[in-house]
Amino acid sequence: MDSPSAGYTFEYLIETLSDTPHKKFFNVPKLGGTKYDILPYSIRVLLEAAVRNCDGFLMKKEDVMNILDWKTKQSNVEVPFFPARVVLQDFTGIPAMVDFAAMREAVKSLGGDPKKVHPACPTDLTVDHSLQMDFSKCAIQNAPNPGGGDLQKAGKLSPLKVQPKKFPCRGQTTCRGSCDSGELSRSSGTFSSQIENTPILCPFHLQPVPEPETVLKNQEVEFGRNRERLQFFKWSSGAFKNVAVIPPGTGMAHQVNLEYLSRVVFEEKDLFFPDSVVGTDSHITMVNGLGILGWGVGGIETEAVMLGLPVTLTLPEVVGCELTGSSNAFVTSIDIVLGITKHLRQVGVAGKFVEFFGSGVSQLSIADRTTIANMCPEYGAILSFFPVDNVTLRHLEHTGFDKTKLESMEKYLKAVKLFRNDENSSEPEYSQVIQINLNSIVASVSGPKRPQDRVAVTDMKSDFQACLNEKVGFKGFQVAAEKQSDTVSIHYDGSEYKLSHGSVVIAAVISCTNNCNPSVMLAAGLLAKKAVETGLRVKPYIRTSLSPGSGMVTHYLSSSGVLPYLSKLGFEIVGYGCSTCVGNTAPLSEAVLNAVKQGDLVTCGVLSGNKNFEGRLCDCVRANYLASPPLVVAYAIAGTVNIDFQTEPLGTDSTGKEIYLNDIWPSREEVHQIEEEHVVLSMFKALKEKVEMGNKRWNSLEAPESVLFPWDVKSTYIRCPSFFDKLTKEPAVLQPIENAHVLLYLGDSVTTDHISPAGSIARSSAAAKYLTHRGLTPREFNSYGARRGNDAVMTRGTFANIKLFNKFIGKPAPKTIHFPSGQTLDVFEAAELYQKEGIPLIILAGKKYGSGNSRDWAAKGPYLLGVKAVLAESYEKIHKDHLVGIGIAPLEFLPGENADSLGLSGRELFSLSFPEELSPGITLNMKTSTGKEFSVIASFENDVEITLYKHGGLLNFVARRFS
């Protein structure tokens, strides 16, 4: 389905840009006059897209007028939005592309032309979101392979070989010693500009050095176990128009989206319009820091955009966040992020846009802004928008944007009043205005179980001790007072160490949030440099890692001379992509695992990501803290979070002098100087070259060439899903839900991590049994993320999280009760029995069902388990949209009611009928087998959602339109 033609209704608004008569744009301010002038900048972008795409069918004039009348229509009307482009990352992008391939099969079976099934807008798919950390520096020789894959076979795939770690200097006169790790002092001289596609230069001797050994070894394994997936991606790029695949080894989705894919202003057939994007990752929001309207949606909605349909959203409230003051020298951008996150979460901005203004905005770099924007899913906002201003233009200039294009871009943005200027006498009107003084923000971490629980670094020791005392809950561990001082001795690498409550066993500088900001990464490197120079070290049993979001980070860490110091402390680069934060960390040593178990210790992980839900990093690591990269390094050196940095030293130097954190913390001036010297044009040029040139493994990979994908029935990676198995030309009449059993009875804050498969595949799981039956060994299981193209694996992994608390079971476990037989089974096994018996299923839940990252399998999985409806007190909006999009009815208790207040045990049978004419928010009558009846709300937001539900979901709806 092709996208609508531009602006039928509003062609009269098309004008030429001053001094460039061949460049055109829609002069939208003329449409609204003073109404336009009071609109928030983010709403102006929505309005421009509506005007440009108004064809009287998918986008109506009424929709345009509703957006223009935002002040009175906000929260009251639904409006369509056509994003300019789509970004997919491989973990959630593969099921989207598999659905596209399956839809071609379905369209053909209904008599349609499968060639019509292709994206209607630019679609970029990045492959670097699946990094699984098989090797890290402390275990590179004999680390097990938790994700599977034959290492010997993997090694045969590529002509690239791991090179020796040392490179001789060859006696150059400029060399001041050996290039090995024996000398780490930084040369006072300058060194040449390093670009990404040339060998990294030793920053002290200007000689080529090989890539870190761990990067090559991990990439070697990735290509081995993911060959089928990569071949499918390559087929997709050839079979579908408008699909571009960003090759492996480049960077993760939201990082590449920011550094390479972002246009800020699109130019298509000499028509200027604002860049905008949606994608299958909740952290697409990062680009809002660059003045690009974008947010994460599920694979289901993304596919709709790719097929030429708009995203439909309630015209949002826009909260204006005024930033004043300036941060102090010891506060990093991560502290600002966590401070703003906590404040916005307390204010309550769920389902709203946030837009930043005020004098404090100009003091934030683009890196700061994108980091803040990246965290908006954590405080529930749809997006957090920073309008384009002079800071944005300077950043674009530094990153290699053509100057002529920049001038045209600035003219255009000013012509349509999308350019923010500090000298503006008036700001837009907002639904609500909140103020945050940057001076009030202090250095902090977040944890030990949730990202919103912020702890000042100065209070860390007392807070952790309080957590030991508190009852088990969101913060507490309930450790008996007499056991809080327990220690357990371990022997590691020939030395003896002691573990205790608070001991750090995982320290990870990872890719998800912080690597878009060079200042915090360089601060971590400078801290490491000073630590090494004073003789401080990290204990070898701590699982340290550094997985940047892109090769650009490797470049500036290398060219600035700090990478060897990070490596010396164990923070060696392991690869590019999500690793630790999605549960793909390498296993801890047996000595540590045994000690933790023996002492029942509350050990800790410290990471510079944005997710720290309990059990996410490792089952045995119960306390997980989010921190800025320099603090990750600091806590790794300390070896414990049970420390007061102000009064307790990190260690001692060679003379016995105590070294405090303040002694090695880099000043803001130091960081800025290094940032100016090394975050330069060459980095962005290097990334562009890397994307466009690919690499030897990717370029030599063979893929099929056909309209329909040649499914391999033996494949355990790529499988034609069963969503279209019963597809008919016309949708059937809505059927009632009769005598449904409750599959799961859940409480509050059930996240998509609890629902959707993620991380490694446990050997005792239903997915493992399936793979074993197909002839695979445990080392070949790989991860759920890698197998998202196989619905059989993903369905079995749904609700398989060990932290799932089902009230039927009474303790965390991926189990439930099959009531007809009374058996306690894995969730999949119980659902499979129910389906064989022809019994429909529902889920009972509390508040904020489906919170966390956008995951389409959190809806697809329950659908394939036979779930017909979810009945909850409230939902995370993205997840609720997914339920509708897959064909599951999202039901809500009436305000003030829940399963407990209604006296429901969950053991009843539930029945519900739908009227012929559904309407948004309609109240329905739920009946139970005990005779109890109560009202529920059908949480459909608009007529489009009702239409999709009647068709059995978005996929069926679109397939029927093609047929």
N, C-alpha and C positions, 0 to 999 in steps of 0.2 A: 504494500500500500504506500503510495507516494504521499509526501507531505503536501499540505494545502498550498495553493498559490498565494503569493504575498499580497496582503492589503487591498483586496478588491474594494472594500467599502471606503477606505481612507487613502486612496491614491492621490487625492488632492493635497495631502500633507507632504508628499515627496518633494524635496528641494535639493539643490546642488550645494556642495560645501564651498565656502568662500575660497577664491583663488584656485580651486580645483573643480572646474565645471563638469568633469566626467565622473566625479564622485558624488553619490547621492545618499540621502538619508530621509527618514520620516521625521519631520519636525513636529514631534508630539506636543511640545509646550503650547503650540498654537491651538491645540484641541481644547485645552482646559483653562488657559489663562491663570488666574489666581488660584483656582482649584489645584492646578498642577504644581504651583510654587510651594504649596504647603505639604505636598506629598513627601513621605520619606523616600530617600534615594532608592532603596530596595523596591519599593512599590512602583517607582518610575520605570524600573527595568521590567517589571511585570507588565506595566501598561504599554511600553514600547513593543514588547513581544506580542501582546494582544492586538495592537493596531496593525502591526506588520503581517500577522497571520489571520486577520479577520476575513473569512470567506463566506460568512453567513451560514455555515453548516457546523463544522467542529468548533469554530470560534465565531460567536455572534456579536452583533453590535451591542446588544444588551450586556454582554460580558465586559466589553471595553468600557461602557458607561459605568458599570458597577465598580470597576477598578478605579476609574477617575473619581468616583464618589466614595473613595475608600473611607473618608472620615466618618460617614454615616453608615456605610455598608459593611465595615469590618466585622468579622465573626458572624455575619448574618447571611452571606451568600457564598456559593461555590463558584470558583472561576477556573477556567482551563489555562494551562501554561505550556507553551512549546519551547523547551530548552534548545539551545543552538547545537548541543552535542551531548554525547554519552560517553562515560568512562566505565569500563569493566575491569575488575581485577580477577585473577585466575580462580581464587577460591569460590567466589560467587559468580564470576563470569562464565565458568565452564558450564554450570547448569543452565544459564541463560542461553548459551550457544547450543547446548544439547537440545534444549526446548525448541530453538529455532530449527535445528536439523530435524527433530521429530515432527515439528509442525509442517515441514515440507512433505513428509510422509503422509500426514493426515490430510493435507490439502489434496495431494494426489489421489488418495483413497476416496475422497468425496467428489472427484472429477475435476478438480481445479488444476491450475498450472503452478507447480512448485517453484518455478523460477521467479514468480512474483514475490516470494517470501525473502525479503532482504531488508536491511536497515534503511530507513528513509533519511537518516541524519548521520553525520560523521560519528563513528563508533571506534573508540580506541580501547584495546584490550592489553593490559600489562600482565606479564607472566611471573613477576617476581614476588608474589604474595605468599608463596607456599614453602618458603625456606624452612627446612627441618634441620636442626643443628645436630649432626652426627659427630662432628669434631669440634673441640675447642682446645685451646693451647695446653691446658693442664692434663688433657687426656688424648692427645692426638695420636699417640702410638697404638693404644689398645682400647679406645672407647668402643662400647658396643654400638650396634646400628639399630636404634629403636624403631625406625620407620620402615625397615626392611629394604629389600633390593639387593641384588648380588653385586658386591663391590668389584669383583673381578670382571663381571659382564659390563658394569658401568665404565670401567677403565678402558674397555675396548671401543667405546662409542666415539671417543675423541682423540685426535692426534696430539692434543695438548697434554703435556706431562708435568707433574709437579717437579719444579726445579729445586736444586739445593738452596738452602736458606742464606748461605753466605756467598758474597761476590767479592773477589779480590780487587784491590784498588789499581792494580797493574802499575804501581809506582809513580803515579802522576805527582808532579811537584806541588800541586795545590792541595794534595791530600795530607791531612794532619794525623794520620793513624789508620788503623784497620777499620774496614767498613762493617765489621761484625758487631755484636751487641756488647763488646767489651768496652767501647767508649761511647758515651751518650751525651757528651758536652756539645752544645750547639755552637756552630761556627758563627763568628761575628760578621762574616762577609755575607753578601747577597748571593742568591742562587737563581738559576734560570727558571723561567715559567714552565710549570709542569702541565701537560695536557693529558687527558684521560686515556687516549689510545696509544700512548707511548709508555715504555716502562717507567715505573715510579723511580724518581731519583733519590739517592741517599742525600738527605738534607745537609750532611756535613762534608761530603766528598764529591757531590755532583756526579756520582756514578750510578748507572742503572742497577736497580735491585729487583728481585722477582716479586710477584704478588704474594701476599701472605699465604703460607702453606695451607692454612685452614680454609681459605676461600676456595682454592683450587680443589681441595679434597671434597668439600661440601658440594661444589658445583658439579664435580665428576659424578657423585652419587645422585644428585638431583636429576641429571640428564638420564641416568640409568633407570631409575625407578619411575620416572615420569615421561618416558618416551612416548607412550600411547597418547597421553594428554597433549603433549607438545605437537605430535603429529595431527591431532584433531584441531588444535588451534591453527596450525599452518594450513590445514584444509579449509578452515573457516575463512581465513584471510583471502583465500583464492576463490572460494565458492560464493561468498556474499559481497555485494557491492558495499562501499563505505566502511568496510571493516579493516582496521590496521592493527597489527599485533606488534607490541613493543617487545623486542626479543629478551630472552633470559639474560640475567647479569647486568641489567640496566638500572632497575630500581622498582620500588613498590608503587601501587596505583596512585595514592594521593600525593606522593612525593614527585613522581614523574608528571602528574597532572599539573602540579604547581610549577615545576622547573622547565618543562618542555612543551606541554600541550596547550597551556593557557594562552589565549590570544588577547584578552582584555577587551578588545574591539574586533569583531569579525568584519571581514570584507569579502563579500560574495557577489560576483557579477557587478562590481563597482557600487554595491550597496553596503553602507556602514550600518552595523547594529551591535548592541552590547553582547559580549561573550556571556554565555550561561551554560550550566551543565548539571546533569544529574548522573548518578552512578551507583553501582552495586557495592557501595562502601559508605558507612555513616560518616567517615572522615573526608569525604569529598568537600565538606564544608570548609576545609583549609583554604580553598581558593577565594573565599569571601574576604580574606585578608588582603587580597590583591584587587578588590573591587569587582569580582566576578560572582554573580549570583549563582549559587549552587548548593545542592544538598544531596544526602544519600537517600536512595529509595531501594526497594527490593528488586530482585531479578524480574519479578512479575511486572512491576510498573515500568522498569527499564525497558523490557521487551516492548511494552506498549509505545513508548517514545520512539524506539527503534523502528516500529512499524508505522509511524506517522500519526499516532494518537497523542493527545496532550496528557500531561499530568494534571489531575484535578485536585484542587486544594481549597479549603475554606479560606476566603480572603482574610489574611491573618492580622491580628493585632501586631503592632510594631512598638517594642519597648525601646525608647531612647536611653542609651547608657552614656551619661556624660562623665568623661574622664578628666580629672583635674590633678594638679600637682605633678610631682615627678618621683620616681622610685629612688631609694637610697642605694649606695654603692654595693651592698652585699646581697641585694635581691636580684635574682635572675628572672628571665621571662617566665620560667616555669612557676616561680612564686607568684608572679602577677596572674598567670593563668589560673592557678589553684585558688588564689584570692578572689578573682572575678567569678570563677566557677561556683565557689561556696556562696558568694553574695547573690548571684543570679538564681541559684537553686533555692535559696531562702526566700527570695522575692517571689519566685514562681513564674517561670517564663515558658513552661511546657506548651508546645504547639504554637509558639509565637515566633516572629522574627525579632532579633535584637539588632539595633543599629547604633554604632558608636559615633560620638561627636564630642566636642570640647577641646580645650587647649592641650589636654594630655595626649590626645590622639597623635598629634604631630611629633611628639617625643618618642613615639613607638616606631621602630623600624618595621619593614615589611615582614621580616622574620618574626618579630614579636607579634604582629597582627595575625599572621597566619597560624601561629601557635595558639593564640587565643581563640581564633575562629575554629581551629581543629578540635578544640575541646567542647564545642557547643553541644554535642550529643550527651555529654555528661551532665549538663544542667538542663537538658530537655528541650532546648530551643530548636526550631527547625533549622535556623542558620543564624550566624552572627556576622553582620555586614559592615565592612569598612569602605566607604566610598573612595573612588580614585581621587588622589590629590597630588601635590608636588612630590611628596615622599615616594609615591607609587611611580611617578614618571622617572625620578632619579634612579630608582631601583631597576626599572626596565632598561634605562640607558646603560647602566652598569652591566646588565646581563646580555647586551648585544642587540637590543632592538634597533632596527634601522631608524636613523634620525628623521628621515623624511616621513616615515610611517608614524613615528612618535608625534611629529608636528601635526599631521592630519588627525591622529587620534585625539590629541588635545583639543584641536579645533572642534571636532565632532562632539566630544564630551561636554565642552562648554556650550556648544550650540543647543544641546538638548538638556542642559542643566543637570548633568550627571557628574560634574566635577566639583569636589568640595574645596572650599577656600577658607582659611582661618579669618580672612578679612570680611567674610560675609556678615552682614548686619543682622540677619535673621536665620534661624535654623528651621527645618521642617517641623511640623506639628506631629507629635507622637501620641500613641494610646496612653502611654505612661512614661514618666521620666524618672530615672534613678541616678544617683551620683555616687561615684567611687573616687576617693582621693588616693592616688598612687602612693602618697607618703605613708599611708596607714598600713601598707602591706609589708609583712615581715617574711623572712626566709622560713619555709615550711616544707613538710612532707605530707603524704596522705596515706591513711591506712588505719589499722592493719588488714582490713577486709574489704573496704569500699572506697572508691575514689573521692567521695564527697566528705569523708571524715578527715579533715585537715588538722595537722598538728604542727605547732611552731617548733622549729628545731631546738630552740631553747627549752622547750617543755618535753622533748622527746623521751628522755629517761623517765621522768615521773609519769608520763602518759603510758609508757609501755608497762611500767610496774603496776599502774592502775588497771591496765588490761588483764594482767595476770590475775588480779584479785576479782575482777568482775565476773558475773555469771556468763555462761556461754551465750553469745549473741553476736550482734554486729561488730562489737569491739572486744568483748570479753572472752577469756579462755578458762577461767575458774581453776587456777592452779592453787593447791593447798599452800598456805603460808610456809609450812615447814619444808616444802619441796622447792620453793622458789629460788633457793641458793644452790640447788643440786648442780653438780658438774659431772661429766662423763669424759674419761680420757680416751683418745683415739691415737693410733699410730698411723702415720701417713708419710710416705717418702723418707722413711728412716728417722723421722722425728716424732715426738709426742706433743699432742695438743689437747686442750680441754674445751669441750663444748658445754654450753649452758643455755638457759632460757635467754633469748635475744641474740644468740650467735647468728651471724650472717653466713649463709651457705650458698646463696645465689646472689650475684651482683651483675646486673645486665644493663648496659647502655644499648637500647634497642631502637627500632626504626620508627615506631608508630607516631610519636608526637614531637620529639625534641630535635630530631636531626634536621628539620626545616630551619632551625635557628642556629647559625654558625657560632654565635656568641657563647651559647651554653656548651656546645661541643668543644670549642677552643678552650673555654674555661676548665673543662674536665682535663684536657690535654696539658694545659699549663700547670694545673694542680698536680697532675701525675709527674710532670717534669721536676717540680720543686720537691715532691715527695721522694723521688728516686735520688735526687741530688743530696738530700739529707739522710739517705740510707733507709727510708721507710719501705716496707714491702707488704704485699698481700699474702695471707696464709694460703698455701698451695691447694688445700682441700676446698677452697671456695670456688664455686663454678662461675667463673668470670667470662664475659663475652662482650663483644662489640659488633652489632649488626646494623650498619647504617641504612638509611632509606635510599641512598643512591651512591653511585661511584663518585659523585661530586664531593661527598663528605670525606671519602678516602683521600681525594686529591688535596683538600685544604688541610686535613690533619697531617698528611705527609709533607706537603710543601711548607707548612709552618714549622715543621721540625718536632712536633709533639707526638707523632704516632709511635716512634720507638719507645718513648716513656710509658705510654699506655700499654704497649705490648710487654714491656718489662714488668708491669704490675699484673699481667695476665689478661688485659683487655685487648686481645688480638682480634682483628676482623675475622668473623666466621662466614660472612656472606651478606647478601642484600635481600631484605624482606622481613616479614613478620616471623619471629621465631619464639623467643621466650614468652611474649605476651599472649600468644595463642596456644600455649601449652606444648611447644615443640622444643623445650630445653633438653639438653643432653642429661642423662641420668646422673645423680649424685653417686659418689663412691660408696662402696659397700660399707666402709668404715664409718662414714657419716650416717648412712641409713641405719646401721645397727646401733650407733650411739643415740640417735634420735629416738629410736624405738625403745632402747633400754631405759633411757631416762625420761621417756614421754615428754621430750623437750619441745618447747615452742620456739622453733628455729625460724629464721627470717630470710626473705628474699627482698632485695632492694633493686628497683628497676626504674628506668627513665621512660616509662611508657604511659599508658592512660587507662589500663585495666588491671585491677588487683583483686578480683573476686576470689574468695576462698577456694583453694584447691586448683586454681587455674595454672599456676606455675608448676607445681609438683604436689602430689598427694601428701607428702610428709612435711611440706613447708607450710605451716599454719598461719604465719604472719607475713604479709607482703606489703611493702611500702613503695609508693610512687615518690620519686625524688628527681631533682634536676641532675643532669649528668655529673657535675662536679661533686655533688653530695653522694651519688652512687659510689664514686671512687673513694670519697672520704670514709663512708661507712665500710667499704670493703677493706680499707687499710686498718680501720679500727677493729674490724672483725666482729662487731656487735652494734646493735641499735641501743643497747642499754648503757649509753654514755652521754655525759654532758660535755659538749665540745668546749664550753666556756671555761670549765674548771678541770677537765681531765685531758691528759695528753693522748695523741694518737700513738705515740711510741717515743723512742729515743734515737738520737743520732749516734755516730760511731764513738763520740766522746762521752756518751751517757746523758747528754742534754735532752731534756724533755721537749718534744715538738708538739705544738698545739695546732689546731686547724687554722687559727688566725695567722700562724707563721707561714703557711704555704698557700693560703687562699689568694688567687690572683686579683689584682685591682681591676676596676672597670676600665681604667686607662690602658692597662696592659692588654686586656682582651680586645678592646676597640682597635688598638694599634695593629695587632696580629690580624684581626678581621679585615681591616682596610688593606693590608699588604697581600692577603692570600685569598680572600673571597672576591675573586676578580672575574673579568670577562672570560678568561681561558676556561674556567670551570664549566660555564654554560655552553661554550663552544664545544667542549669535550663531550658533554652529555649529548648534544645534538649529533655529533659525529658517531657516538656509540650507538644511539638509537637507529640511525640511518644505515650504518655499516653492519650492525649485528655482530655475530661472532662465528667462529669456525664451526662450532657444533650446530648452531641454529641454521646457518647458511647451507650446511651439507645435509640437513635433515630432510628426508623424502616424505611426501604427503600425497594422498590420492587426489585425483582431479576428476570430479564428478558433480552433477547437480545434487544428487542424493548421497548422503554419507554411507559408505559401505560398512554397516554395522558388523562387528565380529562377535558372534554369539558366545565365544569363549572369553571375551574380554571381561575383566573385573574392574576396569576403569571407566569405559565408555559404553553405555547401554541405552537403547531407545526406551524412554520412560513410558509408563502406562497411563499417563494423563489423558491420552486421546483414544484409549482402547474402545470406549463405548460412545464415541462421538457420532452424532447424527446430524443431518442437514439442518433440522430445526430443534430448538431446545424443548425438552419435555416440561409438562406442568409441574410446578413445585410440589414435591412430595412431603408429607408430614414426617416428623421424627417421632417414631412410635416405640415405646418401651425400651428406651436407650439405657444402657448401663453407664455408670461413671467409670471411665478408664483410670483417672487420677483425681485425687482430691488434694489440691495444692493451696498454699497460703499466699502471703503478700510477696511482692518483689521477685516473682519468678522471672528470671532473665532468659534471653534467647540462648545464653550459654547453657542453661539448664535443659533447654528444649532441643536445640539444634546440635547435631554431631560436630565436634571439634577436637583437635589434638590427636594423639595416638589412639590406636584401636586396642582396647584392653583384650588380653588373651582369653578371658572368660566371657566376653560379650557375645551377643547374638550376631553381630557383624563378623566377629572372629570365627564363629562356628560356620557361617556362610562361606567365608574365604577359605577356611580349612577344607570344607567340603568340595571346594573348587580346586583343591590341590595345592594351595599356597601354604608356605611355612610362616611362622610368626615374624621372622625377619623380613618377609615380603609383604606384610600387611600394609605398610605405609601409613599415612594419616587419613582421617576422614576428609580433610580439606582436599587432599589429592584425589579422593574417590567421589567427589561430589557429582561427577558425571555418571555415577551408577546408582540408580534409585533403590536397588535392592540393598546395597550397603548402607545408604543414608537412612532408609526407613528403619533398618535394624539399629542404627545408632541414635535414633530419635528418643529423647528422654533417657539416654544411657549415662547421663552425668552422675558421678558417684555422690555429688552433693545434693541431688534432687531429694527434697523432703516431701514424701507422699504421706498424708495423714492416715491412710489405710495401713501403712507399714509402721509409722511411729518413729522412724529414724532415717537419716540420710542413706538412700540406696536407690538404684535404678530398678526398683521392683514395684509390683502392684498385685492386687488380688483378682483372680478370675472367679467372680462370684458364683456362676453356675456350678463350678466344681470345687470351689473353696481353696484352690491352689494358689500359693504365692509364687509368681513367675516374673521373669524379665518382662518389661513393658511390651516389647515386641511380641514375645511368645503369647502373652495374654491377649493382645489385640488380634493376633493371628487366629487364636481359637474363637474369639468373638466373631470375626469375619466368616469363619467356616460355619458358624452357627447362625449367620444372618442377623446378628444383633448389632444395631447401631450404637455408637459411643458418643459421649460428651465428656467435657472436662470441667470440673469445678475449680475456681481459683479466687484469690482475693484481690487486693489492690495492685495496680501497675503490672499486670500480666504482660509479659513480653518486653520488659525493659532491657536496655543494653543495645548492643550493635544490631544493625539491620541484617537479618539473616532469612533468606527466603525459605530455606529448609526448615525453619522453625514453624512454617505454615505447611509446606509441602509434606514434611514428615508426618505430622498428625493426620493430614488428609489421607495419605496412603495407609495409615494405621486404621482408617475407618471412622475417624472423628467427624461428626456432622456439625457440632456446635461447641463453642466454649462459653461458659457462663461465669463471668467474673465481675468484681466490683468496679474495676477500671482497667484501661489498657494503655500501653505505649502506642501512640498513634501509628507509627510505621508498621508495627506488628499487626495491629488491627486491620490496616489496609491490606496486608499480606493475606490475612485470613479470608477477607472478602475476595481478594484476587484469585485465591485458589478454590473458593467455593465452600468455605466453612462459615457458618453463621456466627457473628460476634454478638453475644447476648450479654446484657448487663442487668444486675440486680437494681431495683429501684433505689434511689438515694436513701442511705441510712439502713438499708437491708443487706444481709449477707447470708451465707449458708448457716452460720451459727444462730443468728437472730431468727431465722425461719425454722430452726429445729431440724435441719437436714443432716442426715448421717452420711449421705453419699452412696448408701447401699440400696436406695430406692430405684425404681424404674421411672424414667422421665419421658413425658410425651408432650409434643408441641405441634400445633398446626399453623400454617401460614395462610393468610387471606389471599384471594386472587390479586388484589391490588395492594401491594406493599407500599409504604411511604417511609421516608427518612424518620428515624426515631420512634417508630410505631410501637405501641405497647401490646405485648402478646401474653396469652395465658398458658402457664406451664402447669401440667398435671403430673402427679406422682402416683406410684402404685399404692401408697399408704392412704390415699384420699386427699392429701394436702394439695391445694392449688395456690399459686401466687403469680403475680405479674412480673414480667421481665421486659426490658427494652431491647428491641432489635436495633443494634447500634450501626445502622447504615446512615451515612452522612448526606447522601444525595442520590438523585435518580440514576446517575451513572453506576454507582455501586450496586444499586438494586438490579439494574440491567445485567451487570456482570454476574451477580449471584444467581439470577434466574438462568443464565447460560451455563452455570456450573463453573464459573471462574473466567478470568481474563483470557487464558490460553484458548479455551473452547470458543469464546466470543470472537476472537481475532481469526482463528482458523475458519470459522463459519463465514466470516466476511470475505475471506480469500476464495472460498469455494463457489 
